[in-house]
Amino acid sequence: MQSTGVYWIPLYEILEEHGFEVYLVNARHTKNLPGRKSDVQESQWLLKLHTYGLLNNSFQPASEIRVLRTYWRQRGEHVREAATCIQRMQKALTQMYVQLANVISDISGLTGQAIVRAVVAGERDPRKLAALSHPRVQASQEEIAKSLGGNWRPELVFVLQQEVDMYDTYQKRIVECDQRLHKHLASFPDFLSPVPPPTQKPKTKKPAAKNAPRFDLNSELQRVAGVDLTCIDGIDVMVAQTLLCEVGLDMSRWKTESNFASWLGLCPDNRITGDKVRGRGTRRVVNRAAIALRQAANTLMRSRSYLGAQYRRLRTKLGAPKAITAMLIDSPDSSIAC
């Protein structure tokens, strides 16, 4: 069957439950075939191509990994929507000439949320609002009070209140996803042959990401995978969880590291016409695992390791985009991360 939208998913799962080996075919491999318009003719043509062995089976992780992936992707959608609410809060404050962003870098923190919620509750005194700031904020209360002299238009305050309510709703949904993630990860068996811990000196613990789950996800991943992926420079718990959800635990689906890099869309894709190269670069694919690894490579700018030095050298020579791709496919240590 062809992977068209999400219509193939119910049939794929039904056939898989009944013991069939289903080949999920990329429609890109058959799109240039002319003269086949109906579904019946298309099915007959797919059968013929499959008989000749010309169709490749697309990667699909195990069923328990797909369940985990669904929870994780849903959580990611809620995180992005919550970030959109924060942007709309900032927009409403700017329209009211409240320059809170000049003294506080992120209004989603303790100080920013305390001030915003006080404004929604009806407080308008700049000094009382500035007194809600956290002691660790570098700006003084006088500076914060000067940035809070807005016009407090009622329609914009209404918009601000609605965005705060939506932000709280998304935070509750994120907590619900964390609970489902924790419960589902607990059902995974322990790794049978755990990798022995490294003999080198342990590195300092990486700070948790702002949108990280509210439970010890690193311990769960280490128990399931048998190795602590966060020991690799650039890999945090969010990237490790994304790789687990998108790739799974069985790496035997790819024969070599080169096949895995090709699946990620990191290999060169020279477009040749008439013995002339018309275009270079990697294939344009949407692969969440590749996106997570690119984000991990981008964080190596200040790393004091071999990977960090290699990334800075490639960045100076090739530029940031090409250096990120090169770190994922050229570096011997980064292939371990893949």
C-alpha positions as CSV (number, residue, x, y, z in Angstrom):
1,M,0.0,0.0,0.0
2,Q,1.0,3.6,-0.5
3,S,1.5,6.0,2.3
4,T,-1.1,8.6,1.4
5,G,-2.0,10.9,4.3
6,V,-3.2,8.9,7.3
7,Y,-5.7,6.8,5.5
8,W,-3.4,3.8,5.4
9,I,-2.9,3.6,9.2
10,P,-6.1,1.7,10.2
11,L,-5.7,-0.9,7.4
12,Y,-2.0,-1.3,8.1
13,E,-2.6,-2.0,11.8
14,I,-5.4,-4.4,11.0
15,L,-3.3,-6.4,8.6
16,E,-0.4,-6.4,11.0
17,E,-2.5,-7.7,13.8
18,H,-3.6,-10.6,11.6
19,G,0.0,-11.6,10.9
20,F,0.5,-10.1,7.4
21,E,3.9,-8.6,6.4
22,V,2.8,-5.2,5.1
23,Y,4.9,-3.2,2.7
24,L,4.3,0.5,3.1
25,V,5.5,2.1,-0.1
26,N,6.6,5.6,-0.7
27,A,4.4,7.2,-3.4
28,R,7.5,9.1,-4.6
29,H,8.8,5.9,-6.1
30,T,5.8,5.5,-8.4
31,K,4.6,9.0,-9.0
32,N,6.3,9.4,-12.4
33,L,4.4,6.4,-14.0
34,P,1.8,7.7,-16.6
35,G,-1.6,6.4,-17.6
36,R,-2.8,4.8,-14.3
37,K,-5.6,6.9,-12.8
38,S,-8.0,4.5,-11.1
39,D,-7.3,2.8,-7.8
40,V,-7.7,-0.6,-9.3
41,Q,-5.1,0.0,-12.0
42,E,-2.8,1.6,-9.4
43,S,-3.1,-1.5,-7.2
44,Q,-2.4,-3.8,-10.1
45,W,0.7,-1.8,-11.0
46,L,1.9,-1.8,-7.4
47,L,1.5,-5.6,-7.3
48,K,3.5,-5.9,-10.5
49,L,6.3,-3.7,-9.2
50,H,6.4,-5.6,-5.9
51,T,6.6,-8.9,-7.8
52,Y,9.7,-7.6,-9.6
53,G,11.2,-6.5,-6.3
54,L,11.2,-2.8,-7.2
55,L,9.5,-1.4,-4.1
56,N,11.2,-0.8,-0.8
57,N,9.4,-1.2,2.5
58,S,9.2,2.1,4.5
59,F,10.4,2.0,8.1
60,Q,7.8,1.5,10.7
61,P,8.8,1.0,14.4
62,A,7.2,-1.6,16.7
63,S,3.7,-1.1,17.9
64,E,4.8,-0.1,21.5
65,I,7.1,2.5,20.0
66,R,4.3,3.9,17.8
67,V,2.2,4.4,21.0
68,L,5.1,6.2,22.6
69,R,5.5,8.3,19.5
70,T,1.9,9.3,19.5
71,Y,2.1,10.6,23.1
72,W,5.4,12.4,22.4
73,R,4.2,14.1,19.3
74,Q,0.9,15.2,21.0
75,R,3.0,16.6,23.8
76,G,5.1,18.5,21.3
77,E,2.0,20.1,19.7
78,H,0.9,21.3,23.1
79,V,4.3,22.8,23.8
80,R,4.3,24.7,20.5
81,E,0.8,26.0,21.2
82,A,1.8,27.1,24.7
83,A,4.7,29.0,23.1
84,T,2.3,30.6,20.7
85,C,0.2,31.8,23.7
86,I,3.3,33.4,25.3
87,Q,4.0,35.2,22.0
88,R,0.4,36.5,22.0
89,M,0.8,37.7,25.6
90,Q,3.9,39.6,24.6
91,K,2.0,41.1,21.7
92,A,-0.8,42.3,23.9
93,L,1.6,43.8,26.4
94,T,3.5,45.6,23.6
95,Q,0.2,47.1,22.2
96,M,-0.5,48.4,25.7
97,Y,3.0,50.0,25.8
98,V,4.1,47.7,28.6
99,Q,7.8,47.2,27.9
100,L,8.2,44.2,30.2
101,A,10.5,42.5,27.6
102,N,13.1,45.2,28.2
103,V,13.8,44.0,31.7
104,I,12.7,40.4,31.6
105,S,14.0,38.1,28.9
106,D,11.1,35.6,29.1
107,I,7.6,36.3,30.4
108,S,6.9,32.6,30.8
109,G,9.2,32.6,33.9
110,L,8.2,33.1,37.5
111,T,8.5,36.9,37.4
112,G,6.8,37.3,34.1
113,Q,3.9,35.1,34.9
114,A,3.4,36.7,38.3
115,I,3.2,40.2,36.8
116,V,1.0,39.1,33.9
117,R,-1.5,37.3,36.2
118,A,-1.6,40.3,38.5
119,V,-2.4,42.5,35.6
120,V,-5.2,40.2,34.6
121,A,-6.5,40.2,38.2
122,G,-6.8,44.0,38.1
123,E,-3.6,45.3,39.5
124,R,-2.4,48.5,37.8
125,D,0.2,50.1,40.2
126,P,3.6,49.7,38.6
127,R,5.4,49.5,42.0
128,K,3.2,46.8,43.3
129,L,3.7,44.9,40.1
130,A,7.4,45.3,40.3
131,A,7.5,44.0,43.8
132,L,6.4,40.6,42.4
133,S,9.8,40.2,40.7
134,H,12.0,37.3,41.8
135,P,15.2,38.2,43.7
136,R,17.4,36.7,41.0
137,V,16.1,39.1,38.3
138,Q,19.0,41.4,37.4
139,A,16.9,44.5,36.8
140,S,15.9,46.5,39.8
141,Q,12.3,47.1,40.9
142,E,12.6,50.7,39.8
143,E,13.5,49.7,36.3
144,I,10.7,47.1,36.2
145,A,8.2,49.7,37.5
146,K,9.3,52.1,34.7
147,S,8.6,49.4,32.1
148,L,5.1,48.8,33.4
149,G,3.6,52.2,32.7
150,G,1.1,51.1,30.1
151,N,-2.3,52.4,29.0
152,W,-4.1,49.2,30.1
153,R,-6.7,49.2,27.3
154,P,-9.6,46.9,28.3
155,E,-9.9,45.0,25.0
156,L,-6.2,44.1,25.2
157,V,-6.4,43.1,28.8
158,F,-9.3,40.8,27.7
159,V,-7.0,39.3,25.1
160,L,-4.3,38.9,27.7
161,Q,-6.6,37.1,30.0
162,Q,-7.8,34.7,27.3
163,E,-4.2,33.8,26.4
164,V,-3.3,33.2,30.0
165,D,-6.3,30.8,30.3
166,M,-5.2,29.0,27.1
167,Y,-1.7,28.8,28.4
168,D,-2.9,27.1,31.6
169,T,-5.0,24.7,29.6
170,Y,-2.0,23.6,27.5
171,Q,0.1,23.2,30.6
172,K,-2.5,20.8,32.0
173,R,-2.6,18.9,28.8
174,I,1.2,18.6,28.9
175,V,1.0,17.2,32.4
176,E,-1.5,14.6,31.2
177,C,0.8,13.6,28.3
178,D,3.7,13.3,30.8
179,Q,1.6,10.9,32.9
180,R,0.8,8.8,29.9
181,L,4.4,8.8,28.8
182,H,5.6,7.7,32.3
183,K,3.1,5.0,32.5
184,H,3.8,3.6,29.0
185,L,7.6,3.8,29.5
186,A,7.2,1.8,32.8
187,S,5.7,-1.0,30.8
188,F,8.9,-1.4,28.7
189,P,11.2,-4.3,29.8
190,D,14.7,-3.6,31.1
191,F,17.5,-3.8,28.6
192,L,18.8,-7.4,28.8
193,S,22.6,-6.7,28.4
194,P,23.3,-3.1,29.7
195,V,26.3,-1.4,28.4
196,P,29.0,-1.1,31.1
197,P,29.5,2.5,32.3
198,P,32.5,4.4,30.9
199,T,35.7,4.4,32.8
200,Q,36.4,8.1,32.2
201,K,35.5,10.8,34.7
202,P,31.7,11.5,34.7
203,K,30.8,14.8,33.2
204,T,28.8,17.5,34.9
205,K,25.0,17.0,34.9
206,K,23.3,18.8,32.1
207,P,20.6,21.2,33.1
208,A,17.1,20.0,32.3
209,A,15.3,21.6,29.3
210,K,12.6,24.1,30.1
211,N,9.9,22.0,28.5
212,A,11.3,18.7,29.8
213,P,8.8,16.1,31.2
214,R,8.0,16.4,34.9
215,F,9.4,13.0,35.8
216,D,12.9,11.4,35.7
217,L,12.9,10.7,32.0
218,N,16.6,10.1,31.8
219,S,16.5,7.2,34.2
220,E,13.7,5.6,32.2
221,L,15.5,6.0,29.0
222,Q,18.7,4.6,30.5
223,R,16.8,1.6,31.8
224,V,15.1,0.9,28.5
225,A,18.0,1.5,26.2
226,G,20.8,0.2,28.4
227,V,23.0,3.3,27.9
228,D,22.9,6.9,28.9
229,L,22.6,8.8,25.6
230,T,23.0,12.1,27.4
231,C,26.7,11.4,28.0
232,I,27.2,12.4,24.3
233,D,27.8,16.1,23.9
234,G,24.8,17.8,22.4
235,I,22.4,15.1,23.3
236,D,20.0,16.0,26.0
237,V,17.0,14.1,27.4
238,M,14.6,15.7,24.9
239,V,16.7,14.7,21.9
240,A,17.2,11.1,23.3
241,Q,13.4,10.7,23.8
242,T,12.7,12.0,20.2
243,L,15.2,9.4,18.8
244,L,13.6,6.6,20.9
245,C,10.1,7.6,19.6
246,E,11.1,8.0,16.0
247,V,13.7,5.3,15.6
248,G,13.0,2.8,18.3
249,L,15.4,0.3,19.9
250,D,15.9,-2.1,17.0
251,M,18.6,-0.7,14.7
252,S,18.8,-3.9,12.6
253,R,16.4,-2.3,10.0
254,W,19.5,-0.5,8.6
255,K,22.4,-2.6,7.5
256,T,25.1,0.1,7.9
257,E,25.4,3.6,9.3
258,S,25.3,4.9,5.7
259,N,21.8,3.4,5.2
260,F,20.7,5.1,8.4
261,A,22.1,8.4,7.3
262,S,20.3,8.1,4.0
263,W,17.0,7.4,5.8
264,L,17.6,10.6,7.8
265,G,18.0,12.5,4.6
266,L,21.6,13.5,5.3
267,C,23.3,12.0,2.3
268,P,24.1,14.0,-0.9
269,D,21.4,14.0,-3.6
270,N,23.0,15.3,-6.8
271,R,20.4,16.1,-9.4
272,I,21.9,15.2,-12.8
273,T,20.4,16.1,-16.2
274,G,22.3,15.5,-19.4
275,D,25.4,14.5,-17.6
276,K,25.4,17.8,-15.8
277,V,24.9,18.4,-12.1
278,R,21.9,20.8,-11.9
279,G,21.6,20.8,-8.1
280,R,23.4,19.6,-5.0
281,G,22.6,19.1,-1.4
282,T,20.6,16.7,0.7
283,R,17.1,15.4,0.0
284,R,14.2,17.5,1.3
285,V,12.6,15.2,3.8
286,V,10.7,15.8,7.0
287,N,12.3,13.5,9.5
288,R,11.8,14.4,13.2
289,A,14.8,12.3,14.2
290,A,17.1,14.2,11.8
291,I,15.7,17.5,13.1
292,A,16.5,16.5,16.6
293,L,20.0,15.5,15.7
294,R,20.5,18.8,13.8
295,Q,19.5,20.7,17.0
296,A,21.9,18.6,19.0
297,A,24.7,19.4,16.6
298,N,23.9,23.1,16.7
299,T,24.5,23.1,20.5
300,L,28.1,22.0,20.1
301,M,29.3,25.6,19.5
302,R,30.5,26.0,23.1
303,S,31.3,22.4,23.8
304,R,34.9,21.8,25.0
305,S,35.1,18.3,23.5
306,Y,36.4,16.9,20.3
307,L,32.9,17.2,18.8
308,G,32.8,20.9,19.7
309,A,36.2,21.6,18.2
310,Q,35.2,19.7,15.0
311,Y,32.0,21.6,14.7
312,R,33.6,25.0,15.1
313,R,36.3,24.1,12.5
314,L,33.6,22.9,10.0
315,R,31.5,26.0,10.8
316,T,34.3,28.3,10.0
317,K,35.1,26.5,6.8
318,L,31.7,25.6,5.4
319,G,29.1,27.7,7.3
320,A,26.6,26.7,9.9
321,P,24.1,24.7,7.8
322,K,26.7,22.5,6.1
323,A,28.7,22.1,9.3
324,I,25.6,20.7,11.1
325,T,25.0,18.2,8.3
326,A,28.7,17.2,8.2
327,M,28.7,16.6,12.0
328,L,26.0,14.0,11.6
329,I,27.6,12.0,8.8
330,D,31.3,12.7,8.8
331,S,32.5,12.7,12.4
332,P,33.4,9.2,13.7
333,D,32.1,10.0,17.1
334,S,28.9,11.6,15.9
335,S,28.1,8.3,14.0
336,I,28.0,6.7,17.5
337,A,25.3,9.3,18.4
338,C,23.3,8.3,15.3
